[in-house]
Amino acid sequence: MGNDGGVSVIDIATNKVITTVDTVSKPCCIAVSPDGKKVYLANRIDDDVSVIDTSTNIISSTITGIDDPEDIAITPDSKKVYITAFNGN
């Protein structure tokens, strides 16, 4: 991840990139839900978090209003996502 604005999906059996999910620039942190159905990706430039559906590898929704999201944690039951904001908002 970096300035290219994408998340690579890698097949761990072959260690090859199977697809890339296009995102905004400067994605910085990523977390996978315990059930493996969703991936949360913090986007520092757009001040939001992309939610990627792992069955389709498409962004299914976006969480907005987070000033410079930094880190992400998901509760074991997948009912809550905690996101730290670098600028404290």
MDTraj code that builds the backbone (N, CA, C; nanometers):
import mdtraj as md
import numpy as np

residues = "MET GLY ASN ASP GLY GLY VAL SER VAL ILE ASP ILE ALA THR ASN LYS VAL ILE THR THR VAL ASP THR VAL SER LYS PRO CYS CYS ILE ALA VAL SER PRO ASP GLY LYS LYS VAL TYR LEU ALA ASN ARG ILE ASP ASP ASP VAL SER VAL ILE ASP THR SER THR ASN ILE ILE SER SER THR ILE THR GLY ILE ASP ASP PRO GLU ASP ILE ALA ILE THR PRO ASP SER LYS LYS VAL TYR ILE THR ALA PHE ASN GLY ASN".split()
xyz = np.array([
    [0.0846, -0.1182, 0.0000],
    [0.0000, 0.0000, 0.0000],
    [0.0888, 0.1241, 0.0000],
    [0.0325, 0.2323, -0.0397],
    [0.1100, 0.3545, -0.0474],
    [0.0362, 0.4573, -0.1290],
    [0.1021, 0.5153, -0.2265],
    [0.0404, 0.6212, -0.3057],
    [-0.0410, 0.5697, -0.4240],
    [-0.0357, 0.4405, -0.4545],
    [-0.1040, 0.3905, -0.5729],
    [-0.2536, 0.3749, -0.5523],
    [-0.3027, 0.3756, -0.4302],
    [-0.4451, 0.3705, -0.4053],
    [-0.5085, 0.2363, -0.4300],
    [-0.4379, 0.1288, -0.4028],
    [-0.4952, -0.0029, -0.4226],
    [-0.4575, -0.0999, -0.3131],
    [-0.5390, -0.2050, -0.3009],
    [-0.5119, -0.3130, -0.2068],
    [-0.4980, -0.4405, -0.2887],
    [-0.3857, -0.5056, -0.2786],
    [-0.3639, -0.6300, -0.3515],
    [-0.4227, -0.7470, -0.2738],
    [-0.4906, -0.8352, -0.3472],
    [-0.5441, -0.9581, -0.2897],
    [-0.4529, -1.0699, -0.3380],
    [-0.3949, -1.1435, -0.2423],
    [-0.2941, -1.2441, -0.2759],
    [-0.3437, -1.3828, -0.2399],
    [-0.3277, -1.4760, -0.3322],
    [-0.3584, -1.6171, -0.3071],
    [-0.2413, -1.6734, -0.2266],
    [-0.2666, -1.7124, -0.1029],
    [-0.1549, -1.7560, -0.0173],
    [-0.0997, -1.8922, -0.0576],
    [-0.1726, -1.9690, -0.1363],
    [-0.1199, -2.0974, -0.1829],
    [-0.0120, -2.0776, -0.2879],
    [-0.0273, -1.9719, -0.3684],
    [0.0683, -1.9478, -0.4769],
    [0.1529, -1.8231, -0.4565],
    [0.1162, -1.7404, -0.3559],
    [0.1826, -1.6119, -0.3319],
    [0.1779, -1.5209, -0.4543],
    [0.0661, -1.5266, -0.5272],
    [0.0485, -1.4414, -0.6443],
    [-0.0707, -1.3488, -0.6243],
    [-0.0577, -1.2272, -0.6784],
    [-0.1672, -1.1309, -0.6737],
    [-0.2780, -1.1807, -0.7663],
    [-0.3994, -1.1944, -0.7111],
    [-0.5107, -1.2403, -0.7940],
    [-0.6009, -1.1252, -0.8391],
    [-0.6001, -1.0159, -0.7637],
    [-0.6735, -0.8963, -0.8045],
    [-0.6259, -0.7790, -0.7195],
    [-0.6625, -0.6601, -0.7624],
    [-0.6342, -0.5394, -0.6853],
    [-0.7639, -0.4618, -0.6703],
    [-0.7932, -0.4222, -0.5473],
    [-0.9110, -0.3412, -0.5193],
    [-0.8673, -0.1959, -0.5269],
    [-0.9283, -0.1209, -0.6180],
    [-0.8948, 0.0211, -0.6323],
    [-0.9519, 0.0991, -0.5145],
    [-0.8683, 0.1806, -0.4538],
    [-0.9097, 0.2633, -0.3405],
    [-0.8560, 0.4042, -0.3624],
    [-0.8771, 0.4892, -0.2647],
    [-0.8227, 0.6241, -0.2730],
    [-0.6722, 0.6195, -0.2491],
    [-0.6078, 0.7335, -0.2646],
    [-0.4644, 0.7384, -0.2393],
    [-0.4354, 0.7331, -0.0901],
    [-0.3191, 0.6858, -0.0582],
    [-0.2666, 0.6770, 0.0782],
    [-0.3497, 0.5910, 0.1735],
    [-0.3879, 0.4678, 0.1336],
    [-0.4479, 0.3794, 0.2324],
    [-0.3408, 0.3456, 0.3351],
    [-0.3770, 0.3414, 0.4627],
    [-0.2700, 0.3244, 0.5612],
    [-0.2862, 0.2043, 0.6539],
    [-0.4059, 0.1703, 0.6936],
    [-0.4234, 0.0614, 0.7889],
    [-0.5369, -0.0274, 0.7426],
    [-0.5265, -0.1547, 0.7786],
    [-0.6252, -0.2510, 0.7324],
    [-0.6568, -0.3481, 0.8452],
    [-0.7827, -0.3912, 0.8507],
    [-0.8242, -0.4913, 0.9495],
    [-0.9290, -0.5811, 0.8848],
    [-0.9235, -0.7087, 0.9186],
    [-1.0172, -0.8068, 0.8649],
    [-1.1124, -0.8480, 0.9758],
    [-1.2412, -0.8537, 0.9442],
    [-1.3390, -0.8970, 1.0437],
    [-1.3107, -1.0421, 1.0816],
    [-1.3423, -1.0807, 1.2062],
    [-1.3146, -1.2173, 1.2507],
    [-1.3780, -1.3255, 1.1627],
    [-1.4919, -1.2963, 1.1017],
    [-1.5552, -1.3945, 1.0141],
    [-1.4983, -1.3928, 0.8728],
    [-1.4078, -1.2986, 0.8453],
    [-1.3413, -1.2905, 0.7158],
    [-1.4266, -1.2336, 0.6039],
    [-1.5445, -1.1812, 0.6347],
    [-1.6352, -1.1322, 0.5308],
    [-1.6091, -0.9880, 0.4888],
    [-1.5440, -0.9106, 0.5762],
    [-1.5200, -0.7700, 0.5461],
    [-1.3764, -0.7306, 0.5790],
    [-1.3258, -0.6373, 0.5006],
    [-1.1955, -0.5772, 0.5258],
    [-1.2190, -0.4271, 0.5399],
    [-1.1636, -0.3689, 0.6450],
    [-1.1764, -0.2254, 0.6701],
    [-1.0422, -0.1608, 0.6384],
    [-1.0466, -0.0553, 0.5571],
    [-0.9252, 0.0097, 0.5101],
    [-0.9319, 0.1593, 0.5386],
    [-0.8399, 0.2095, 0.6210],
    [-0.8350, 0.3523, 0.6538],
    [-0.7712, 0.4283, 0.5387],
    [-0.8380, 0.5362, 0.4978],
    [-0.7901, 0.6227, 0.3884],
    [-0.7591, 0.7599, 0.4457],
    [-0.6320, 0.7903, 0.4614],
    [-0.5923, 0.9139, 0.5297],
    [-0.6207, 1.0396, 0.4479],
    [-0.6163, 1.0333, 0.3175],
    [-0.6393, 1.1521, 0.2356],
    [-0.7871, 1.1929, 0.2380],
    [-0.8762, 1.0952, 0.2228],
    [-1.0196, 1.1249, 0.2163],
    [-1.0894, 1.1244, 0.3515],
    [-1.0147, 1.0984, 0.4591],
    [-1.0729, 1.0963, 0.5941],
    [-1.1933, 1.0026, 0.6023],
    [-1.1731, 0.8795, 0.5534],
    [-1.2798, 0.7812, 0.5627],
    [-1.2225, 0.6406, 0.5727],
    [-1.3119, 0.5441, 0.5860],
    [-1.2735, 0.4035, 0.5923],
    [-1.3556, 0.3286, 0.4884],
    [-1.2881, 0.2589, 0.3984],
    [-1.3557, 0.1767, 0.2982],
    [-1.3841, 0.0398, 0.3575],
    [-1.5016, -0.0134, 0.3270],
    [-1.5384, -0.1483, 0.3698],
    [-1.5417, -0.2354, 0.2443],
    [-1.4529, -0.3334, 0.2400],
    [-1.4410, -0.4206, 0.1237],
    [-1.5100, -0.5530, 0.1540],
    [-1.5983, -0.5954, 0.0657],
    [-1.6649, -0.7257, 0.0751],
    [-1.5682, -0.8292, 0.0187],
    [-1.5262, -0.9249, 0.1003],
    [-1.4249, -1.0203, 0.0553],
    [-1.4790, -1.1234, -0.0440],
    [-1.6105, -1.1375, -0.0537],
    [-1.6648, -1.2326, -0.1511],
    [-1.6597, -1.1764, -0.2929],
    [-1.6585, -1.0430, -0.3042],
    [-1.6559, -0.9792, -0.4362],
    [-1.5303, -0.8959, -0.4602],
    [-1.4568, -0.8653, -0.3518],
    [-1.3406, -0.7755, -0.3576],
    [-1.3787, -0.6385, -0.4132],
    [-1.4960, -0.5907, -0.3720],
    [-1.5459, -0.4598, -0.4112],
    [-1.5774, -0.3811, -0.2844],
    [-1.5529, -0.2496, -0.2892],
    [-1.5883, -0.1640, -0.1757],
    [-1.7403, -0.1589, -0.1673],
    [-1.7945, -0.2089, -0.0558],
    [-1.9396, -0.2166, -0.0394],
    [-1.9974, -0.0937, 0.0292],
    [-1.9153, -0.0252, 0.1079],
    [-1.9606, 0.0979, 0.1736],
    [-1.8398, 0.1770, 0.2210],
    [-1.8670, 0.3005, 0.2642],
    [-1.7618, 0.3882, 0.3139],
    [-1.8095, 0.4541, 0.4423],
    [-1.7228, 0.4551, 0.5427],
    [-1.7513, 0.5213, 0.6696],
    [-1.6828, 0.6577, 0.6628],
    [-1.7613, 0.7650, 0.6718],
    [-1.7071, 0.9001, 0.6558],
    [-1.7020, 0.9739, 0.7896],
    [-1.6397, 1.0910, 0.7856],
    [-1.6367, 1.1783, 0.9028],
    [-1.5310, 1.1442, 1.0050],
    [-1.4254, 1.0761, 0.9635],
    [-1.3165, 1.0400, 1.0546],
    [-1.1940, 1.1211, 1.0138],
    [-1.1503, 1.2097, 1.1003],
    [-1.0401, 1.2996, 1.0684],
    [-0.9069, 1.2263, 1.0755],
    [-0.8528, 1.1935, 0.9581],
    [-0.7216, 1.1282, 0.9471],
    [-0.7178, 0.9933, 1.0200],
    [-0.7987, 0.8944, 0.9747],
    [-0.8016, 0.7646, 1.0410],
    [-0.6648, 0.6980, 1.0412],
    [-0.6342, 0.6317, 1.1502],
    [-0.4995, 0.5773, 1.1685],
    [-0.4991, 0.4248, 1.1862],
    [-0.5645, 0.3746, 1.2893],
    [-0.5655, 0.2307, 1.3180],
    [-0.7082, 0.1807, 1.3295],
    [-0.7248, 0.0492, 1.3085],
    [-0.8570, -0.0115, 1.3100],
    [-0.8518, -0.1395, 1.3925],
    [-0.9553, -0.1601, 1.4751],
    [-0.9705, -0.2850, 1.5494],
    [-1.1175, -0.3258, 1.5422],
    [-1.1403, -0.4548, 1.5355],
    [-1.2761, -0.5081, 1.5254],
    [-1.2985, -0.6020, 1.6424],
    [-1.4160, -0.5910, 1.7055],
    [-1.4472, -0.6798, 1.8174],
    [-1.4618, -0.8234, 1.7660],
    [-1.4340, -0.9219, 1.8508],
    [-1.4407, -1.0625, 1.8079],
    [-1.5767, -1.1048, 1.7517],
    [-1.6840, -1.0393, 1.7956],
    [-1.8168, -1.0736, 1.7440],
    [-1.8534, -0.9944, 1.6185],
    [-1.7621, -0.9130, 1.5694],
    [-1.7799, -0.8303, 1.4488],
    [-1.8919, -0.7271, 1.4604],
    [-1.9332, -0.6940, 1.5819],
    [-2.0430, -0.5989, 1.5992],
    [-1.9965, -0.4538, 1.6070],
    [-1.8680, -0.4323, 1.6382],
    [-1.8165, -0.2961, 1.6485],
    [-1.6784, -0.2876, 1.5857],
    [-1.6542, -0.1708, 1.5258],
    [-1.5224, -0.1391, 1.4694],
    [-1.4736, -0.0128, 1.5403],
    [-1.3521, -0.0171, 1.5879],
    [-1.2910, 0.0981, 1.6547],
    [-1.1831, 0.1549, 1.5634],
    [-1.1879, 0.2869, 1.5429],
    [-1.0945, 0.3527, 1.4529],
    [-1.0320, 0.4709, 1.5253],
    [-0.8992, 0.4733, 1.5331],
    [-0.8334, 0.5893, 1.5930],
    [-0.8168, 0.6974, 1.4870],
    [-0.8246, 0.8219, 1.5329],
    [-0.8089, 0.9360, 1.4430],
    [-0.6808, 1.0087, 1.4792],
    [-0.5912, 1.0206, 1.3832],
    [-0.4606, 1.0817, 1.4062],
    [-0.4749, 1.2253, 1.4586],
    [-0.5712, 1.2996, 1.4056],
    [-0.5911, 1.4372, 1.4467],
    [-0.6877, 1.4500, 1.5644],
    [-0.7245, 1.3380, 1.6245],
    [-0.8014, 1.3406, 1.7481],
    [-0.9492, 1.3689, 1.7330],
    [-1.0050, 1.3542, 1.6143],
    [-1.1470, 1.3804, 1.5967],
    [-1.2237, 1.2509, 1.5866],
])
top = md.Topology()
chain = top.add_chain()
for i, resn in enumerate(residues, 1):
    res = top.add_residue(resn, chain, resSeq=i)
    for name in ("N", "CA", "C"):
        top.add_atom(name, md.element.get_by_symbol(name[0]), res)
traj = md.Trajectory(xyz[None], top)
